[in-house]
Amino acid sequence: PMVHWPETMVTYEENNKIVFSGDAFGSYGTLDGGIFDDEINLDFYEIEVMRYFTNIVGKYCPHTQRAIKKLAPLDIQMIAATHGPIWRTDLDWILTRYNKWSSYDLELGVVIVYGSMYGNTKKMAEVIARRISERGIKNIRVYDASKTHTSYIINDIFKYKGFIVGSAAYNNALFPNVETLLSTILHMAPKNHYLGIFGNYSWNGGGVKNLVKFAENIKWEMVYDPIEEKGALKQDKYDECIALANAMADKLLNTED
């Protein structure tokens, strides 16, 4: 089966029962001396395994599922991927995780990303994050799109069910780093998320308008109407940020039940 690129087919070598898996079951990160899975600290390595999956293979989750199903009947003693360690001891460790991630089996949590020019959009993000925390949700990841590489944000979006994004207006468009992130999300097309959007502007809008276009394209369930503030956060929009946070928390907690 093809998992990522057509030239990286999965191959099963029958004599030694080795799967040469191409991009499937691979990982980012240097091996730092260890070659096999039993020679490295998998707790340390797990984030790089997932970041590789979400950013390299994530777009091809259906392909990954088909590959896992085709491999299931085989007697596999070793998995040798193109990138990362060779798996010879705990094959279930990598197989279980790839199966979970490629099934869009998301965890209870929220990723909040913002792009802010004068701190006003950041303030809105902080209000939303605080209220979600007060509702009892502990997995909350807040990212300034200007300070965190897109691959780390994408990783958490594939992990958690809630996604809230805010953008300042920039030349009647999205803040550039937010625009880059949203373009990547549309390309990767993760599924089964709840979405909230908010933004800020000074003299003309454009940020929220383009966030709405993103929402229309990605087709995730919106938990609350878009919020747009002009300048410093005022009481009415503060209250709406609280309402957005509550709406997201309600969805997540009901899903968990």
KEDO-182625 format. One line per field, with one value per residue: x, y, z of N, C-alpha, C in turn; residue number from 1; residue in one letter. Coordinates in nm, 2 decimals. Example, Ala and Ser with C-alpha at 12.3 -4.5 7.8 and 13.67 -1.06 7.14 Angstrom:
KEDO-182625
npx = (1.32 1.28)
npy = (-0.57 -0.22)
npz = (0.78 0.71)
capx = (1.23 1.37)
capy = (-0.45 -0.11)
capz = (0.78 0.71)
cpx = (1.32 1.29)
cpy = (-0.33 0.00)
cpz = (0.78 0.79)
num = (1 2)
residu = (a s)
***
This chain:
KEDO-182625
npx = (0.08 0.04 0.14 0.24 0.41 0.40 0.64 0.73 0.66 0.51 0.69 0.71 0.93 0.97 1.14 1.29 1.09 1.04 0.91 0.94 0.86 0.85 0.74 0.55 0.51 0.73 0.95 1.04 1.35 1.68 1.87 2.07 2.27 2.13 1.97 1.77 1.44 1.44 1.67 1.64 1.49 1.16 0.97 1.07 1.09 0.84 0.69 0.82 0.77 0.49 0.48 0.61 0.43 0.19 0.26 0.38 0.26 0.00 -0.19 -0.26 -0.42 -0.63 -0.49 -0.30 -0.45 -0.55 -0.30 -0.23 -0.44 -0.38 -0.14 -0.20 -0.26 -0.01 0.30 0.50 0.82 0.99 1.00 1.11 1.13 1.16 1.25 1.36 1.37 1.45 1.21 1.19 1.13 0.91 0.67 0.40 0.39 0.44 0.26 0.01 -0.01 0.00 -0.23 -0.43 -0.39 -0.43 -0.69 -0.82 -0.88 -0.95 -0.83 -0.96 -0.94 -0.81 -0.67 -0.55 -0.48 -0.32 -0.27 -0.12 -0.09 -0.07 -0.12 -0.39 -0.55 -0.42 -0.49 -0.76 -0.74 -0.62 -0.83 -1.02 -0.89 -0.85 -1.11 -1.19 -1.02 -1.13 -1.36 -1.28 -1.13 -0.82 -0.63 -0.50 -0.37 -0.20 -0.09 0.12 0.12 0.34 0.56 0.59 0.68 0.50 0.47 0.47 0.23 0.04 0.07 -0.05 -0.31 -0.39 -0.41 -0.59 -0.94 -1.07 -1.04 -0.95 -0.91 -0.75 -0.72 -0.54 -0.63 -0.46 -0.34 -0.60 -0.64 -0.56 -0.34 -0.01 0.13 -0.07 -0.23 -0.06 -0.06 -0.33 -0.36 -0.20 -0.34 -0.58 -0.47 -0.37 -0.61 -0.73 -0.98 -1.30 -1.32 -1.41 -1.48 -1.38 -1.37 -1.21 -1.12 -0.93 -0.92 -0.79 -0.83 -0.94 -1.11 -1.08 -0.94 -1.11 -1.31 -1.17 -1.11 -1.36 -1.40 -1.21 -1.33 -1.56 -1.44 -1.30 -1.50 -1.56 -1.74 -1.88 -1.87 -1.96 -2.07 -1.86 -1.63 -1.55 -1.34 -1.27 -0.98 -0.88 -0.99 -1.32 -1.61 -1.84 -1.74 -1.56 -1.74 -1.84 -1.62 -1.60 -1.84 -1.79 -1.58 -1.72 -1.90 -1.73 -1.63 -1.86 -1.93 -1.70 -1.71 -1.95 -1.91 -1.71 -1.86)
npy = (-0.12 0.23 0.49 0.75 0.89 0.78 0.64 0.53 0.26 0.01 -0.27 -0.62 -0.84 -1.17 -1.38 -1.29 -1.16 -0.89 -0.56 -0.32 -0.01 0.24 0.57 0.53 0.48 0.62 0.88 1.20 1.35 1.30 1.00 0.97 0.78 0.54 0.28 0.09 0.04 -0.05 0.06 0.32 0.60 0.59 0.75 1.01 1.03 1.03 1.26 1.35 1.14 1.16 1.42 1.39 1.21 1.37 1.59 1.49 1.25 1.29 1.40 1.18 1.00 0.80 0.64 0.54 0.39 0.19 0.06 -0.04 -0.22 -0.40 -0.50 -0.64 -0.92 -1.04 -1.20 -1.02 -0.93 -0.72 -0.36 -0.14 0.17 0.46 0.68 0.75 0.53 0.17 -0.08 -0.34 -0.47 -0.36 -0.35 -0.30 -0.05 0.15 0.08 0.09 0.37 0.49 0.39 0.50 0.78 0.80 0.74 0.96 0.99 1.18 1.37 1.50 1.84 2.16 2.37 2.68 2.94 3.24 3.55 3.85 4.20 4.43 4.34 4.31 4.11 3.89 3.93 3.86 3.59 3.50 3.55 3.37 3.12 3.11 3.09 2.85 2.68 2.72 2.58 2.33 2.19 2.06 2.02 2.24 2.43 2.71 2.92 3.16 3.25 3.37 3.29 3.01 2.72 2.61 2.33 2.23 2.33 2.22 1.96 1.95 2.02 1.79 1.63 1.72 1.79 2.04 2.36 2.69 3.00 3.31 3.63 3.93 4.20 4.24 4.44 4.43 4.16 3.83 3.80 3.73 3.50 3.35 3.31 3.14 2.92 2.84 2.78 2.56 2.38 2.35 2.22 1.98 1.88 1.78 1.60 1.60 1.81 2.08 2.42 2.76 3.12 3.43 3.79 4.10 4.45 4.77 5.00 4.91 4.61 4.26 4.05 3.87 3.83 3.67 3.46 3.35 3.26 3.06 2.88 2.81 2.67 2.46 2.32 2.24 2.20 2.49 2.64 2.88 3.21 3.42 3.64 3.98 4.25 4.60 4.75 4.79 4.54 4.54 4.55 4.42 4.26 4.11 3.96 3.81 3.66 3.50 3.36 3.22 3.06 2.91 2.78 2.62 2.46 2.33 2.17 2.00 1.87 1.75 1.57 1.41 1.28)
npz = (0.00 -0.07 0.13 0.16 -0.05 -0.39 -0.47 -0.24 -0.14 0.07 0.19 0.24 0.37 0.35 0.45 0.67 0.80 0.79 0.78 0.55 0.57 0.45 0.45 0.65 1.00 1.07 1.20 1.33 1.45 1.58 1.62 1.81 1.88 1.95 1.76 1.74 1.86 2.13 2.23 2.28 2.46 2.47 2.58 2.57 2.30 2.19 2.12 1.89 1.72 1.69 1.58 1.34 1.22 1.21 1.05 0.82 0.74 0.80 0.63 0.49 0.62 0.56 0.39 0.56 0.74 0.57 0.51 0.76 0.80 0.59 0.68 0.91 0.91 0.88 1.00 1.17 1.25 1.26 1.20 0.96 0.90 0.68 0.81 1.14 1.43 1.41 1.45 1.67 1.90 2.07 1.89 1.90 2.02 1.83 1.63 1.75 1.81 1.56 1.45 1.62 1.57 1.30 1.28 1.35 1.62 1.87 2.15 2.47 2.47 2.40 2.14 2.12 1.91 1.82 1.64 1.70 1.69 1.86 2.10 2.17 2.05 2.16 2.43 2.42 2.35 2.59 2.78 2.69 2.71 2.99 3.09 2.98 3.12 3.38 3.35 3.38 3.20 3.12 2.93 2.75 2.50 2.43 2.17 2.03 1.71 1.59 1.72 1.75 1.57 1.29 1.26 1.52 1.62 1.44 1.52 1.77 1.70 1.56 1.78 1.98 2.03 2.02 1.86 1.85 1.70 1.66 1.50 1.43 1.22 0.91 0.68 0.56 0.57 0.69 0.98 0.90 0.99 1.10 0.87 0.73 0.89 0.88 0.61 0.59 0.76 0.61 0.39 0.51 0.62 0.87 1.07 1.25 1.44 1.68 1.64 1.70 1.64 1.65 1.66 1.60 1.52 1.40 1.23 1.00 0.90 0.83 0.93 1.08 0.89 0.70 0.86 0.88 0.62 0.62 0.80 0.66 0.46 0.58 0.72 0.98 1.29 1.41 1.72 1.83 1.74 1.53 1.68 1.69 1.78 1.82 1.87 2.21 2.44 2.53 2.76 2.64 2.44 2.58 2.74 2.53 2.46 2.69 2.66 2.42 2.51 2.70 2.53 2.38 2.58 2.67 2.45 2.43 2.68 2.68 2.47 2.58 2.77)
capx = (0.00 0.10 0.11 0.27 0.44 0.39 0.76 0.77 0.57 0.54 0.73 0.72 1.04 0.92 1.24 1.32 0.97 1.07 0.83 1.01 0.74 0.86 0.71 0.46 0.57 0.85 0.96 1.14 1.44 1.80 1.87 2.16 2.34 2.04 1.92 1.65 1.34 1.48 1.79 1.61 1.39 1.04 0.89 1.13 1.08 0.70 0.64 0.88 0.70 0.36 0.50 0.63 0.30 0.09 0.31 0.42 0.17 -0.13 -0.29 -0.29 -0.47 -0.70 -0.39 -0.24 -0.55 -0.54 -0.18 -0.24 -0.53 -0.32 -0.03 -0.25 -0.25 0.13 0.38 0.60 0.92 1.06 0.95 1.21 1.08 1.26 1.30 1.34 1.43 1.40 1.12 1.21 1.09 0.77 0.61 0.27 0.40 0.43 0.14 -0.11 -0.02 -0.03 -0.37 -0.51 -0.38 -0.48 -0.83 -0.88 -0.92 -0.89 -0.84 -1.03 -0.85 -0.82 -0.56 -0.58 -0.37 -0.35 -0.17 -0.15 0.01 -0.06 -0.16 -0.54 -0.59 -0.36 -0.57 -0.88 -0.70 -0.60 -0.96 -1.09 -0.81 -0.87 -1.25 -1.20 -0.96 -1.22 -1.46 -1.23 -1.05 -0.68 -0.54 -0.52 -0.24 -0.21 0.02 0.14 0.16 0.47 0.67 0.60 0.68 0.37 0.47 0.43 0.09 -0.03 0.08 -0.15 -0.44 -0.42 -0.42 -0.70 -1.06 -1.11 -0.95 -0.99 -0.81 -0.78 -0.62 -0.55 -0.63 -0.33 -0.37 -0.73 -0.63 -0.52 -0.21 0.06 0.16 -0.20 -0.26 0.03 -0.11 -0.46 -0.33 -0.15 -0.45 -0.66 -0.39 -0.37 -0.75 -0.77 -1.13 -1.37 -1.29 -1.49 -1.40 -1.42 -1.29 -1.22 -1.01 -0.93 -0.87 -0.77 -0.90 -1.02 -1.11 -1.02 -0.90 -1.23 -1.37 -1.10 -1.13 -1.49 -1.37 -1.14 -1.44 -1.65 -1.37 -1.26 -1.63 -1.57 -1.85 -1.86 -1.94 -2.01 -2.05 -1.73 -1.61 -1.45 -1.33 -1.19 -0.89 -0.87 -1.10 -1.42 -1.69 -1.93 -1.66 -1.51 -1.85 -1.86 -1.51 -1.64 -1.94 -1.72 -1.51 -1.82 -1.96 -1.64 -1.62 -1.98 -1.91 -1.60 -1.75 -2.06 -1.85 -1.65 -1.96)
capy = (0.00 0.36 0.57 0.90 0.91 0.65 0.57 0.47 0.15 -0.08 -0.40 -0.72 -0.94 -1.29 -1.46 -1.23 -1.11 -0.74 -0.47 -0.19 0.06 0.37 0.68 0.49 0.44 0.69 0.97 1.31 1.34 1.22 0.88 0.99 0.66 0.43 0.25 0.02 0.10 -0.09 0.13 0.47 0.64 0.62 0.86 1.13 1.03 1.02 1.38 1.35 1.04 1.22 1.54 1.34 1.16 1.48 1.68 1.42 1.14 1.32 1.42 1.05 0.90 0.69 0.55 0.47 0.29 0.07 -0.01 -0.11 -0.34 -0.50 -0.56 -0.71 -1.07 -1.08 -1.22 -0.91 -0.93 -0.59 -0.26 -0.05 0.29 0.54 0.78 0.71 0.40 0.04 -0.14 -0.49 -0.52 -0.32 -0.31 -0.25 0.09 0.24 0.04 0.14 0.51 0.53 0.35 0.60 0.91 0.80 0.72 1.09 0.96 1.30 1.38 1.62 1.95 2.28 2.44 2.82 3.01 3.38 3.64 3.98 4.31 4.53 4.27 4.31 3.97 3.81 3.94 3.79 3.45 3.47 3.54 3.24 3.01 3.11 3.04 2.70 2.62 2.72 2.48 2.20 2.13 2.08 2.01 2.37 2.47 2.85 2.95 3.28 3.20 3.43 3.24 2.87 2.67 2.55 2.19 2.19 2.36 2.12 1.84 1.95 2.02 1.65 1.56 1.77 1.81 2.18 2.46 2.83 3.08 3.45 3.70 4.07 4.24 4.28 4.48 4.38 4.02 3.77 3.81 3.64 3.36 3.28 3.27 3.03 2.80 2.80 2.72 2.42 2.30 2.32 2.12 1.86 1.84 1.69 1.59 1.58 1.92 2.19 2.55 2.90 3.22 3.57 3.87 4.24 4.54 4.90 5.10 4.84 4.47 4.17 3.92 3.78 3.80 3.56 3.34 3.29 3.19 2.93 2.80 2.76 2.57 2.34 2.25 2.19 2.25 2.61 2.64 3.01 3.31 3.49 3.76 4.08 4.37 4.71 4.80 4.73 4.45 4.60 4.45 4.34 4.15 4.03 3.87 3.72 3.57 3.41 3.28 3.13 2.96 2.82 2.70 2.51 2.36 2.25 2.07 1.90 1.79 1.66 1.47 1.32 1.20)
capz = (0.00 -0.07 0.25 0.15 -0.19 -0.47 -0.48 -0.11 -0.12 0.19 0.14 0.34 0.34 0.41 0.51 0.80 0.85 0.81 0.70 0.51 0.57 0.38 0.54 0.76 1.12 1.08 1.31 1.33 1.56 1.56 1.70 1.92 1.92 1.94 1.62 1.75 1.96 2.26 2.26 2.30 2.56 2.39 2.64 2.52 2.15 2.14 2.06 1.76 1.64 1.65 1.50 1.21 1.16 1.18 0.95 0.70 0.70 0.85 0.52 0.42 0.72 0.51 0.33 0.67 0.79 0.47 0.53 0.89 0.78 0.51 0.75 1.03 0.91 0.86 1.11 1.16 1.36 1.26 1.11 0.93 0.83 0.61 0.91 1.28 1.47 1.36 1.56 1.68 2.03 2.11 1.77 1.93 2.06 1.71 1.55 1.83 1.80 1.42 1.43 1.69 1.51 1.16 1.29 1.40 1.76 1.93 2.30 2.52 2.49 2.31 2.09 2.09 1.83 1.78 1.58 1.76 1.66 1.97 2.22 2.19 2.01 2.26 2.55 2.39 2.37 2.73 2.85 2.64 2.77 3.13 3.11 2.95 3.23 3.49 3.32 3.42 3.09 3.16 2.81 2.68 2.45 2.37 2.08 1.95 1.58 1.55 1.81 1.75 1.44 1.25 1.28 1.66 1.64 1.37 1.60 1.88 1.64 1.54 1.90 2.06 1.95 2.01 1.80 1.85 1.63 1.65 1.42 1.40 1.08 0.86 0.54 0.52 0.56 0.81 1.03 0.81 1.05 1.11 0.74 0.69 0.97 0.83 0.48 0.62 0.81 0.49 0.31 0.58 0.63 0.98 1.09 1.38 1.54 1.71 1.60 1.74 1.58 1.71 1.61 1.64 1.42 1.45 1.15 0.90 0.94 0.74 1.00 1.11 0.76 0.64 0.94 0.84 0.50 0.66 0.86 0.55 0.38 0.66 0.75 1.12 1.36 1.48 1.85 1.86 1.63 1.52 1.77 1.64 1.86 1.76 1.97 2.34 2.47 2.61 2.83 2.56 2.37 2.69 2.77 2.42 2.47 2.79 2.60 2.32 2.59 2.76 2.42 2.35 2.70 2.67 2.34 2.47 2.80 2.63 2.39 2.67 2.84)
cpx = (0.09 0.05 0.13 0.29 0.44 0.52 0.81 0.67 0.61 0.58 0.75 0.82 1.01 1.02 1.27 1.21 0.98 0.97 0.92 0.89 0.74 0.83 0.62 0.55 0.71 0.85 1.06 1.24 1.56 1.80 1.97 2.23 2.25 1.99 1.78 1.56 1.38 1.61 1.77 1.50 1.26 0.96 0.94 1.10 0.94 0.66 0.70 0.81 0.57 0.38 0.53 0.50 0.21 0.13 0.35 0.32 0.02 -0.24 -0.34 -0.34 -0.55 -0.60 -0.33 -0.32 -0.55 -0.42 -0.18 -0.33 -0.46 -0.20 -0.08 -0.23 -0.10 0.20 0.50 0.69 1.00 1.00 1.07 1.16 1.19 1.32 1.27 1.40 1.37 1.33 1.14 1.16 0.94 0.70 0.47 0.27 0.37 0.30 0.01 -0.12 -0.06 -0.18 -0.46 -0.51 -0.44 -0.63 -0.90 -0.94 -0.87 -0.92 -0.91 -0.93 -0.87 -0.69 -0.61 -0.46 -0.42 -0.24 -0.21 -0.04 0.03 -0.10 -0.31 -0.59 -0.54 -0.44 -0.70 -0.85 -0.68 -0.73 -1.03 -1.02 -0.84 -1.01 -1.26 -1.13 -1.05 -1.33 -1.41 -1.15 -0.90 -0.59 -0.57 -0.38 -0.26 -0.08 0.01 0.20 0.30 0.59 0.69 0.59 0.55 0.36 0.43 0.28 0.00 -0.04 -0.03 -0.29 -0.48 -0.45 -0.55 -0.82 -1.11 -1.00 -1.01 -0.88 -0.85 -0.67 -0.65 -0.57 -0.50 -0.35 -0.50 -0.74 -0.59 -0.37 -0.12 0.09 0.04 -0.24 -0.18 -0.02 -0.24 -0.45 -0.28 -0.26 -0.54 -0.60 -0.40 -0.51 -0.78 -0.92 -1.17 -1.33 -1.41 -1.41 -1.46 -1.32 -1.32 -1.11 -1.03 -0.88 -0.86 -0.85 -0.97 -1.01 -1.04 -0.98 -1.01 -1.30 -1.30 -1.10 -1.26 -1.48 -1.31 -1.25 -1.52 -1.57 -1.34 -1.38 -1.63 -1.69 -1.82 -1.94 -2.00 -1.99 -1.92 -1.74 -1.51 -1.46 -1.25 -1.11 -0.89 -1.00 -1.19 -1.52 -1.78 -1.86 -1.60 -1.61 -1.86 -1.74 -1.54 -1.75 -1.88 -1.65 -1.61 -1.88 -1.86 -1.63 -1.74 -1.97 -1.82 -1.65 -1.86 -2.01 -1.78 -1.74 -2.01)
cpy = (0.13 0.44 0.72 0.93 0.78 0.57 0.50 0.36 0.07 -0.22 -0.50 -0.83 -1.07 -1.37 -1.42 -1.16 -0.96 -0.66 -0.34 -0.09 0.20 0.48 0.64 0.44 0.50 0.79 1.08 1.27 1.26 1.10 0.88 0.87 0.53 0.41 0.18 0.08 0.06 -0.03 0.28 0.48 0.68 0.73 0.99 1.14 1.05 1.14 1.40 1.25 1.10 1.34 1.50 1.29 1.28 1.57 1.62 1.32 1.19 1.35 1.29 0.95 0.79 0.58 0.47 0.36 0.17 -0.01 -0.09 -0.24 -0.45 -0.57 -0.65 -0.86 -1.12 -1.11 -1.12 -0.91 -0.80 -0.49 -0.16 0.06 0.37 0.64 0.73 0.58 0.28 -0.03 -0.29 -0.55 -0.49 -0.27 -0.25 -0.10 0.18 0.21 0.10 0.29 0.55 0.49 0.45 0.73 0.91 0.77 0.85 1.07 1.07 1.30 1.50 1.73 2.05 2.34 2.58 2.89 3.15 3.45 3.78 4.08 4.40 4.47 4.25 4.17 3.87 3.81 3.86 3.64 3.41 3.46 3.41 3.12 3.00 3.05 2.89 2.63 2.61 2.62 2.34 2.12 2.16 2.08 2.14 2.41 2.61 2.88 3.09 3.23 3.26 3.36 3.08 2.82 2.60 2.40 2.15 2.22 2.26 1.99 1.83 1.96 1.88 1.58 1.60 1.81 1.96 2.27 2.59 2.91 3.22 3.52 3.85 4.09 4.29 4.32 4.42 4.23 3.96 3.80 3.70 3.50 3.28 3.23 3.15 2.90 2.75 2.73 2.58 2.33 2.26 2.21 1.98 1.80 1.74 1.70 1.59 1.69 2.01 2.32 2.67 3.00 3.35 3.65 4.02 4.32 4.68 5.00 5.03 4.69 4.38 4.04 3.82 3.74 3.68 3.44 3.27 3.21 3.05 2.83 2.74 2.65 2.44 2.26 2.18 2.26 2.38 2.61 2.77 3.11 3.38 3.62 3.86 4.21 4.47 4.76 4.72 4.65 4.52 4.50 4.37 4.23 4.06 3.92 3.77 3.61 3.46 3.31 3.18 3.02 2.86 2.73 2.58 2.41 2.27 2.14 1.96 1.81 1.70 1.54 1.36 1.23 1.09)
cpz = (0.00 0.05 0.23 0.00 -0.27 -0.47 -0.35 -0.07 0.01 0.14 0.26 0.30 0.42 0.49 0.66 0.87 0.89 0.72 0.67 0.48 0.50 0.48 0.66 0.88 1.14 1.19 1.27 1.44 1.52 1.66 1.82 1.97 1.91 1.80 1.64 1.87 2.11 2.31 2.29 2.40 2.48 2.45 2.59 2.37 2.10 2.07 1.91 1.66 1.59 1.56 1.36 1.14 1.12 1.06 0.81 0.65 0.72 0.74 0.46 0.53 0.67 0.45 0.45 0.73 0.70 0.49 0.65 0.87 0.70 0.58 0.86 1.02 0.91 1.00 1.10 1.28 1.37 1.16 1.09 0.84 0.77 0.71 1.05 1.31 1.40 1.48 1.56 1.81 2.07 1.98 1.79 1.97 1.94 1.64 1.62 1.81 1.66 1.39 1.50 1.61 1.37 1.16 1.34 1.54 1.85 2.08 2.34 2.55 2.38 2.27 2.06 2.03 1.80 1.71 1.62 1.72 1.78 2.10 2.25 2.16 2.11 2.39 2.53 2.41 2.51 2.81 2.81 2.71 2.92 3.16 3.08 3.06 3.35 3.47 3.35 3.31 3.11 3.04 2.73 2.63 2.38 2.29 2.02 1.82 1.53 1.62 1.80 1.61 1.41 1.28 1.42 1.68 1.57 1.45 1.70 1.82 1.61 1.66 1.98 1.97 1.93 1.95 1.79 1.80 1.63 1.57 1.42 1.25 1.03 0.71 0.48 0.50 0.69 0.85 0.95 0.86 1.07 0.97 0.69 0.76 0.91 0.69 0.50 0.67 0.70 0.41 0.38 0.61 0.75 1.01 1.23 1.49 1.56 1.69 1.66 1.68 1.65 1.64 1.65 1.52 1.48 1.36 1.03 0.94 0.83 0.80 1.02 0.98 0.70 0.73 0.91 0.71 0.53 0.72 0.76 0.47 0.46 0.71 0.89 1.19 1.44 1.61 1.89 1.75 1.64 1.61 1.71 1.72 1.79 1.88 2.10 2.37 2.57 2.66 2.75 2.49 2.47 2.72 2.66 2.42 2.58 2.73 2.50 2.40 2.65 2.65 2.39 2.46 2.70 2.57 2.38 2.58 2.76 2.55 2.47 2.74 2.75)
num = (1 2 3 4 5 6 7 8 9 10 11 12 13 14 15 16 17 18 19 20 21 22 23 24 25 26 27 28 29 30 31 32 33 34 35 36 37 38 39 40 41 42 43 44 45 46 47 48 49 50 51 52 53 54 55 56 57 58 59 60 61 62 63 64 65 66 67 68 69 70 71 72 73 74 75 76 77 78 79 80 81 82 83 84 85 86 87 88 89 90 91 92 93 94 95 96 97 98 99 100 101 102 103 104 105 106 107 108 109 110 111 112 113 114 115 116 117 118 119 120 121 122 123 124 125 126 127 128 129 130 131 132 133 134 135 136 137 138 139 140 141 142 143 144 145 146 147 148 149 150 151 152 153 154 155 156 157 158 159 160 161 162 163 164 165 166 167 168 169 170 171 172 173 174 175 176 177 178 179 180 181 182 183 184 185 186 187 188 189 190 191 192 193 194 195 196 197 198 199 200 201 202 203 204 205 206 207 208 209 210 211 212 213 214 215 216 217 218 219 220 221 222 223 224 225 226 227 228 229 230 231 232 233 234 235 236 237 238 239 240 241 242 243 244 245 246 247 248 249 250 251 252 253 254 255 256 257)
residu = (p m v h w p e t m v t y e e n n k i v f s g d a f g s y g t l d g g i f d d e i n l d f y e i e v m r y f t n i v g k y c p h t q r a i k k l a p l d i q m i a a t h g p i w r t d l d w i l t r y n k w s s y d l e l g v v i v y g s m y g n t k k m a e v i a r r i s e r g i k n i r v y d a s k t h t s y i i n d i f k y k g f i v g s a a y n n a l f p n v e t l l s t i l h m a p k n h y l g i f g n y s w n g g g v k n l v k f a e n i k w e m v y d p i e e k g a l k q d k y d e c i a l a n a m a d k l l n t e d)
***
